[in-house]
Amino acid sequence: MVCWTENRDRGEAYTDSLRGKKLAMFGDPQVWVKVWKGISVGTRMNIFYHVLRDDNRWQVYPTLGTKVQF
């Protein structure tokens, strides 16, 4: 998980009336389970807060995957 703060006023007309700071963060935790010799299945979740949007909402994008180790 990575966290940082940014000024709400970025110096452009769109954010001119905003004041203060905002906390932003993102992460991508992963879980993998070995199911047979070199084959694993798992999931990864991309989690964003104030990175892609300006409103106070968490964004979560789950994925499923398989890995083969040669």
N, CA, C and O atoms as CSV, one atom per row, in Angstrom:
chain,resi,resn,atom,element,x,y,z
A,1,MET,N,N,0.859,-1.168,0.000
A,1,MET,CA,C,0.000,0.000,0.000
A,1,MET,C,C,0.906,1.232,0.000
A,1,MET,O,O,1.854,1.308,0.782
A,2,VAL,N,N,0.619,2.176,-0.859
A,2,VAL,CA,C,1.374,3.419,-0.973
A,2,VAL,C,C,0.433,4.576,-0.663
A,2,VAL,O,O,-0.666,4.644,-1.213
A,3,CYS,N,N,0.858,5.496,0.223
A,3,CYS,CA,C,0.013,6.636,0.616
A,3,CYS,C,C,0.790,7.944,0.444
A,3,CYS,O,O,2.009,7.973,0.613
A,4,TRP,N,N,0.082,9.020,0.109
A,4,TRP,CA,C,0.666,10.346,0.018
A,4,TRP,C,C,-0.422,11.398,0.156
A,4,TRP,O,O,-1.609,11.075,0.116
A,5,THR,N,N,-0.020,12.666,0.320
A,5,THR,CA,C,-0.981,13.768,0.362
A,5,THR,C,C,-0.724,14.702,-0.807
A,5,THR,O,O,0.398,14.813,-1.300
A,6,GLU,N,N,-1.790,15.377,-1.245
A,6,GLU,CA,C,-1.706,16.347,-2.338
A,6,GLU,C,C,-2.513,17.576,-1.965
A,6,GLU,O,O,-3.466,17.488,-1.191
A,7,ASN,N,N,-2.136,18.716,-2.512
A,7,ASN,CA,C,-2.966,19.914,-2.362
A,7,ASN,C,C,-4.219,19.750,-3.194
A,7,ASN,O,O,-4.162,19.258,-4.321
A,8,ARG,N,N,-5.352,20.160,-2.645
A,8,ARG,CA,C,-6.605,20.091,-3.420
A,8,ARG,C,C,-6.595,21.126,-4.549
A,8,ARG,O,O,-7.115,20.859,-5.633
A,9,ASP,N,N,-6.013,22.301,-4.307
A,9,ASP,CA,C,-5.885,23.333,-5.336
A,9,ASP,C,C,-4.618,23.041,-6.134
A,9,ASP,O,O,-3.510,23.224,-5.631
A,10,ARG,N,N,-4.778,22.592,-7.370
A,10,ARG,CA,C,-3.626,22.238,-8.212
A,10,ARG,C,C,-3.168,23.379,-9.107
A,10,ARG,O,O,-2.305,23.187,-9.963
A,11,GLY,N,N,-3.743,24.575,-8.915
A,11,GLY,CA,C,-3.328,25.719,-9.713
A,11,GLY,C,C,-4.007,25.824,-11.060
A,11,GLY,O,O,-3.519,26.533,-11.941
A,12,GLU,N,N,-5.113,25.140,-11.241
A,12,GLU,CA,C,-5.860,25.221,-12.493
A,12,GLU,C,C,-7.280,25.690,-12.179
A,12,GLU,O,O,-7.715,25.626,-11.029
A,13,ALA,N,N,-7.988,26.150,-13.176
A,13,ALA,CA,C,-9.321,26.734,-12.972
A,13,ALA,C,C,-10.305,25.736,-12.358
A,13,ALA,O,O,-11.159,26.137,-11.567
A,14,TYR,N,N,-10.210,24.481,-12.692
A,14,TYR,CA,C,-11.114,23.441,-12.193
A,14,TYR,C,C,-11.025,23.294,-10.673
A,14,TYR,O,O,-12.037,23.030,-10.024
A,15,THR,N,N,-9.825,23.460,-10.093
A,15,THR,CA,C,-9.628,23.253,-8.653
A,15,THR,C,C,-9.381,24.561,-7.902
A,15,THR,O,O,-8.947,24.534,-6.751
A,16,ASP,N,N,-9.646,25.683,-8.523
A,16,ASP,CA,C,-9.352,27.000,-7.952
A,16,ASP,C,C,-10.046,27.268,-6.616
A,16,ASP,O,O,-9.469,27.936,-5.759
A,17,SER,N,N,-11.247,26.775,-6.418
A,17,SER,CA,C,-12.020,27.069,-5.208
A,17,SER,C,C,-11.738,26.077,-4.069
A,17,SER,O,O,-12.249,26.264,-2.965
A,18,LEU,N,N,-10.950,25.042,-4.307
A,18,LEU,CA,C,-10.687,24.032,-3.277
A,18,LEU,C,C,-9.538,24.456,-2.373
A,18,LEU,O,O,-8.614,25.142,-2.809
A,19,ARG,N,N,-9.603,24.043,-1.109
A,19,ARG,CA,C,-8.559,24.360,-0.122
A,19,ARG,C,C,-8.191,23.098,0.650
A,19,ARG,O,O,-8.972,22.148,0.708
A,20,GLY,N,N,-7.017,23.092,1.233
A,20,GLY,CA,C,-6.588,21.978,2.077
A,20,GLY,C,C,-5.865,20.894,1.315
A,20,GLY,O,O,-5.477,21.074,0.161
A,21,LYS,N,N,-5.690,19.763,1.978
A,21,LYS,CA,C,-4.987,18.622,1.397
A,21,LYS,C,C,-5.925,17.427,1.322
A,21,LYS,O,O,-6.960,17.384,1.987
A,22,LYS,N,N,-5.540,16.456,0.499
A,22,LYS,CA,C,-6.279,15.203,0.437
A,22,LYS,C,C,-5.289,14.052,0.544
A,22,LYS,O,O,-4.144,14.157,0.104
A,23,LEU,N,N,-5.742,12.966,1.129
A,23,LEU,CA,C,-4.949,11.760,1.248
A,23,LEU,C,C,-5.254,10.866,0.056
A,23,LEU,O,O,-6.421,10.635,-0.262
A,24,ALA,N,N,-4.232,10.369,-0.597
A,24,ALA,CA,C,-4.406,9.451,-1.727
A,24,ALA,C,C,-3.619,8.179,-1.435
A,24,ALA,O,O,-2.584,8.210,-0.770
A,25,MET,N,N,-4.130,7.055,-1.946
A,25,MET,CA,C,-3.418,5.790,-1.748
A,25,MET,C,C,-3.816,4.774,-2.814
A,25,MET,O,O,-4.880,4.862,-3.426
A,26,PHE,N,N,-2.914,3.801,-3.015
A,26,PHE,CA,C,-3.229,2.678,-3.892
A,26,PHE,C,C,-2.446,1.452,-3.439
A,26,PHE,O,O,-1.429,1.562,-2.755
A,27,GLY,N,N,-2.928,0.313,-3.824
A,27,GLY,CA,C,-2.260,-0.935,-3.499
A,27,GLY,C,C,-2.739,-2.040,-4.418
A,27,GLY,O,O,-3.757,-1.898,-5.096
A,28,ASP,N,N,-2.008,-3.135,-4.437
A,28,ASP,CA,C,-2.418,-4.284,-5.250
A,28,ASP,C,C,-2.055,-5.592,-4.537
A,28,ASP,O,O,-1.128,-6.290,-4.948
A,29,PRO,N,N,-2.791,-5.921,-3.466
A,29,PRO,CA,C,-2.527,-7.183,-2.771
A,29,PRO,C,C,-2.865,-8.384,-3.652
A,29,PRO,O,O,-3.775,-8.341,-4.480
A,30,GLN,N,N,-2.097,-9.460,-3.443
A,30,GLN,CA,C,-2.275,-10.679,-4.243
A,30,GLN,C,C,-2.314,-11.901,-3.331
A,30,GLN,O,O,-1.661,-11.929,-2.287
A,31,VAL,N,N,-3.078,-12.901,-3.731
A,31,VAL,CA,C,-3.127,-14.183,-3.031
A,31,VAL,C,C,-3.061,-15.284,-4.082
A,31,VAL,O,O,-3.875,-15.324,-5.005
A,32,TRP,N,N,-2.078,-16.182,-3.931
A,32,TRP,CA,C,-1.927,-17.290,-4.871
A,32,TRP,C,C,-1.914,-18.605,-4.108
A,32,TRP,O,O,-1.352,-18.691,-3.016
A,33,VAL,N,N,-2.547,-19.645,-4.695
A,33,VAL,CA,C,-2.612,-20.976,-4.090
A,33,VAL,C,C,-2.135,-21.992,-5.117
A,33,VAL,O,O,-2.636,-22.048,-6.240
A,34,LYS,N,N,-1.158,-22.794,-4.710
A,34,LYS,CA,C,-0.663,-23.846,-5.610
A,34,LYS,C,C,-1.677,-24.984,-5.616
A,34,LYS,O,O,-2.010,-25.533,-4.566
A,35,VAL,N,N,-2.167,-25.337,-6.809
A,35,VAL,CA,C,-3.182,-26.386,-6.914
A,35,VAL,C,C,-2.619,-27.717,-7.419
A,35,VAL,O,O,-3.183,-28.776,-7.144
A,36,TRP,N,N,-1.518,-27.663,-8.148
A,36,TRP,CA,C,-0.920,-28.886,-8.663
A,36,TRP,C,C,0.475,-28.580,-9.166
A,36,TRP,O,O,0.640,-27.634,-9.936
A,37,LYS,N,N,1.463,-29.318,-8.778
A,37,LYS,CA,C,2.882,-29.158,-9.127
A,37,LYS,C,C,3.262,-27.708,-9.433
A,37,LYS,O,O,3.516,-26.960,-8.490
A,38,GLY,N,N,3.316,-27.275,-10.665
A,38,GLY,CA,C,3.736,-25.913,-11.001
A,38,GLY,C,C,2.594,-24.982,-11.378
A,38,GLY,O,O,2.831,-23.929,-11.971
A,39,ILE,N,N,1.348,-25.352,-11.043
A,39,ILE,CA,C,0.186,-24.543,-11.430
A,39,ILE,C,C,-0.430,-23.893,-10.190
A,39,ILE,O,O,-0.687,-24.560,-9.188
A,40,SER,N,N,-0.659,-22.598,-10.275
A,40,SER,CA,C,-1.269,-21.840,-9.182
A,40,SER,C,C,-2.433,-21.025,-9.717
A,40,SER,O,O,-2.428,-20.601,-10.873
A,41,VAL,N,N,-3.432,-20.809,-8.868
A,41,VAL,CA,C,-4.532,-19.908,-9.179
A,41,VAL,C,C,-4.558,-18.841,-8.084
A,41,VAL,O,O,-4.169,-19.085,-6.942
A,42,GLY,N,N,-5.022,-17.666,-8.462
A,42,GLY,CA,C,-5.022,-16.607,-7.469
A,42,GLY,C,C,-5.832,-15.408,-7.882
A,42,GLY,O,O,-6.523,-15.406,-8.901
A,43,THR,N,N,-5.725,-14.384,-7.052
A,43,THR,CA,C,-6.449,-13.153,-7.285
A,43,THR,C,C,-5.545,-11.965,-6.965
A,43,THR,O,O,-4.618,-12.059,-6.161
A,44,ARG,N,N,-5.836,-10.878,-7.602
A,44,ARG,CA,C,-5.138,-9.620,-7.359
A,44,ARG,C,C,-6.201,-8.531,-7.362
A,44,ARG,O,O,-7.098,-8.535,-8.205
A,45,MET,N,N,-6.103,-7.603,-6.424
A,45,MET,CA,C,-7.070,-6.510,-6.342
A,45,MET,C,C,-6.335,-5.186,-6.464
A,45,MET,O,O,-5.450,-4.891,-5.660
A,46,ASN,N,N,-6.688,-4.396,-7.448
A,46,ASN,CA,C,-6.164,-3.035,-7.567
A,46,ASN,C,C,-7.086,-2.136,-6.759
A,46,ASN,O,O,-8.283,-2.059,-7.039
A,47,ILE,N,N,-6.538,-1.458,-5.758
A,47,ILE,CA,C,-7.317,-0.629,-4.850
A,47,ILE,C,C,-6.825,0.808,-4.958
A,47,ILE,O,O,-5.629,1.066,-4.818
A,48,PHE,N,N,-7.741,1.747,-5.206
A,48,PHE,CA,C,-7.403,3.167,-5.349
A,48,PHE,C,C,-8.291,4.017,-4.449
A,48,PHE,O,O,-9.466,3.707,-4.258
A,49,TYR,N,N,-7.729,5.091,-3.896
A,49,TYR,CA,C,-8.493,6.088,-3.143
A,49,TYR,C,C,-7.914,7.456,-3.486
A,49,TYR,O,O,-6.755,7.733,-3.178
A,50,HIS,N,N,-8.701,8.300,-4.111
A,50,HIS,CA,C,-8.300,9.641,-4.560
A,50,HIS,C,C,-7.174,9.609,-5.594
A,50,HIS,O,O,-6.438,10.590,-5.706
A,51,VAL,N,N,-7.014,8.539,-6.340
A,51,VAL,CA,C,-5.986,8.483,-7.383
A,51,VAL,C,C,-6.606,8.772,-8.745
A,51,VAL,O,O,-6.101,9.615,-9.486
A,52,LEU,N,N,-7.684,8.090,-9.080
A,52,LEU,CA,C,-8.312,8.245,-10.388
A,52,LEU,C,C,-9.513,9.186,-10.356
A,52,LEU,O,O,-9.965,9.644,-11.405
A,53,ARG,N,N,-10.036,9.478,-9.160
A,53,ARG,CA,C,-11.222,10.324,-8.999
A,53,ARG,C,C,-10.979,11.319,-7.864
A,53,ARG,O,O,-10.113,11.101,-7.018
A,54,ASP,N,N,-11.747,12.413,-7.850
A,54,ASP,CA,C,-11.614,13.414,-6.788
A,54,ASP,C,C,-12.606,13.219,-5.650
A,54,ASP,O,O,-12.445,13.828,-4.592
A,55,ASP,N,N,-13.634,12.383,-5.840
A,55,ASP,CA,C,-14.610,12.194,-4.766
A,55,ASP,C,C,-14.090,11.168,-3.748
A,55,ASP,O,O,-13.136,10.439,-4.018
A,56,ASN,N,N,-14.729,11.126,-2.587
A,56,ASN,CA,C,-14.289,10.259,-1.489
A,56,ASN,C,C,-14.831,8.847,-1.649
A,56,ASN,O,O,-15.695,8.417,-0.886
A,57,ARG,N,N,-14.321,8.128,-2.643
A,57,ARG,CA,C,-14.769,6.765,-2.912
A,57,ARG,C,C,-13.575,5.852,-3.125
A,57,ARG,O,O,-12.589,6.229,-3.757
A,58,TRP,N,N,-13.682,4.642,-2.585
A,58,TRP,CA,C,-12.695,3.609,-2.860
A,58,TRP,C,C,-13.051,2.976,-4.200
A,58,TRP,O,O,-14.226,2.778,-4.509
A,59,GLN,N,N,-12.043,2.665,-4.982
A,59,GLN,CA,C,-12.240,1.935,-6.234
A,59,GLN,C,C,-11.479,0.621,-6.124
A,59,GLN,O,O,-10.282,0.613,-5.838
A,60,VAL,N,N,-12.172,-0.485,-6.349
A,60,VAL,CA,C,-11.571,-1.810,-6.234
A,60,VAL,C,C,-11.818,-2.566,-7.530
A,60,VAL,O,O,-12.958,-2.695,-7.977
A,61,TYR,N,N,-10.745,-3.062,-8.128
A,61,TYR,CA,C,-10.827,-3.821,-9.375
A,61,TYR,C,C,-10.225,-5.215,-9.147
A,61,TYR,O,O,-9.007,-5.379,-9.215
A,62,PRO,N,N,-11.071,-6.220,-8.875
A,62,PRO,CA,C,-10.553,-7.570,-8.643
A,62,PRO,C,C,-10.260,-8.301,-9.955
A,62,PRO,O,O,-10.900,-8.053,-10.976
A,63,THR,N,N,-9.300,-9.186,-9.907
A,63,THR,CA,C,-8.969,-10.030,-11.074
A,63,THR,C,C,-8.725,-11.462,-10.595
A,63,THR,O,O,-8.423,-11.690,-9.424
A,64,LEU,N,N,-8.856,-12.401,-11.494
A,64,LEU,CA,C,-8.511,-13.799,-11.242
A,64,LEU,C,C,-7.427,-14.188,-12.236
A,64,LEU,O,O,-7.379,-13.660,-13.347
A,65,GLY,N,N,-6.556,-15.113,-11.836
A,65,GLY,CA,C,-5.514,-15.499,-12.761
A,65,GLY,C,C,-4.962,-16.873,-12.469
A,65,GLY,O,O,-5.257,-17.477,-11.438
A,66,THR,N,N,-4.161,-17.354,-13.390
A,66,THR,CA,C,-3.443,-18.618,-13.232
A,66,THR,C,C,-1.978,-18.370,-13.541
A,66,THR,O,O,-1.638,-17.504,-14.346
A,67,LYS,N,N,-1.112,-19.146,-12.888
A,67,LYS,CA,C,0.323,-19.078,-13.133
A,67,LYS,C,C,0.845,-20.487,-13.389
A,67,LYS,O,O,0.426,-21.449,-12.746
A,68,VAL,N,N,1.755,-20.584,-14.330
A,68,VAL,CA,C,2.410,-21.853,-14.604
A,68,VAL,C,C,3.906,-21.636,-14.455
A,68,VAL,O,O,4.477,-20.746,-15.085
A,69,GLN,N,N,4.537,-22.450,-13.622
A,69,GLN,CA,C,5.978,-22.365,-13.426
A,69,GLN,C,C,6.645,-23.469,-14.241
A,69,GLN,O,O,6.364,-24.655,-14.064
A,70,PHE,N,N,7.535,-23.050,-15.137
A,70,PHE,CA,C,8.222,-24.003,-15.997
A,70,PHE,C,C,9.499,-24.499,-15.376
A,70,PHE,O,O,10.202,-25.313,-15.976
